[in-house]
């Protein structure tokens, strides 16, 4: 069994999905990649299946109504690709949960379908987590344009992530996260109508889990106009709703959202590299 399962929620990802999967395959280790196709209307997953079979062939190929699985080798690495299709739109939180349930790895690495990883990301995170016995590790991220070209803009992460840090700002980007699967099974994501990942990090911090940051830009975060967080007013509203869902009172949530807005302005208007 591989150590890490990569979970990719996917809803009409278009041309980006294959790029995300390639960046996962390039990691220097055996991997399981679990894609949850959340009632997509495009053919991105079908094109990915055809591409995999054409380039690598497959062992243990399964073609079910809702589940497709193929094992293949890339150089010396073993890769398992699992694609689960939900016939109804279940939302990103439940799509990630479904991926975690299907996964077999000890650790879960989340990756959104429009983001990319540097080649040594998971190996570095795994070594740090095993050494520190942490439950979650995130990384810094470099912003890339919609066409994939990198910018000089790097968003850093603190090396130790506490509840007080998270209350002021969501310093954890979901696509950078490596987390123990047992933690996610005990605390599944909730509320796709909020910033569901932020709500999860708050829940884990309040439960006392050790969360650490690797301050290297190993995530390439695509600034996509169609993404959930692209509308800044909507992002602020979801941030407030996440705090409320986490149990904060209206006044406290409003005050902390104000801090989030100020930090967001500073983050995205300075290069930070």
C-alpha positions, 0 to 999 in steps of 0.5 A: 500500500502506498503511503500517500493518496492524492484526492482531487475534487473535480467539477468541470475542470476542463484542460486543467485536470490532466496538468494537475494529475501530471504534477502529482505523477511527477512526485518522487514516490509511489502514489494513489490518485483519487479523483472525485468527478462531481457531476461534471458536464465536460469530458475531462475525466474521459480524456484523462482515462484515454490518455492514461491507457494510451501512454501507460497501459493498465493493470487491474483495470476496472470499468464500473458505472461510477468507479474506474481504476487503473494501476500503471507504472511511470518509470520505476514508480507505481501509480494507481488512478481511481476516478469516482463519478457522482451523478449529482452535484455533492459539493466540494466538501463532500467530494473531498470526503468521498475521496478520503473514504475511497483512499487507501494511503496513510496520508491524504494530499489534497490537490484542486484540479486547477493547481500544480505541485513542484516535483519534490513537494510530497517527499519533503512534507512527508519527511517533516511530518514523520520527524515532527509527528505532526497531523497536518503540514502545508506549504508556501505557494507561488501564484501562477497565471491562468495560462500556467506561467509563474509569477514572482508572488509567493505567499508564505506560511508560518512554521507552526500553525496555531488557532490564534494564527488561523483566527486572524487569517487562513494561512493554509491553502488546501492544495498544499495540505498533507494530512493523516487520513485518520484525522480526516476520517474522524473530522470530515469536511463540512459545509460547502456553502462556507470556506469548507477547508478553513472551517476544517482547519479551525476545527482541527486546531481547536481539537488540539492537532499539531499543524506545521508549515513548510515555508517553501513555494511547493504549490503552484496556485492558479489565479483563476477568475472562475475559482470559488475564491476569486470573488473577494466579496464572496470570499469574505462572506464565506470566511465570516460564515466559516467562523460562525459555523465554527462556533464564533459569535457574530461580533467575534466573527466580524472582527476576525473577518476584518483582520482577514480582509486587511491581511488579504489586501497586504498579501495580494498587493505585495510580492512577498517573495 
